[in-house]
Amino acid sequence: PATRQFPDMFSNMYRTGEISGTLDDTLRRLHTFYQDSATRKLNALAEWLPRLAYIGIVIYLAIYILRFWVGYYDRILAS
């Protein structure tokens, strides 16, 4: 089965630039587009990763505190 090695937009723009004789300009535009896309994704990751870590820590501490109090009240009620 044939698999696509490049995204459709890249292939289409490359082919168009090659046919029209503006391949250099097309490649510059593609470079800018994909670099901006990667920058946006990295910024989103840099924004959300600390938030996810914080939420994970808060959930872990909440479970730890609940276990402590459940154990504490179990001992009180058992005696």
Buried (B, 14 or more C-beta within 10 A) or exposed (E): EEEEEEEEEBEEBBEEBEEEEBBEEBBEEBEEEEEEEEEEEEEEEEEEEEEEEEEEEEEEEEEEEEEEEEEEEEEEEEE
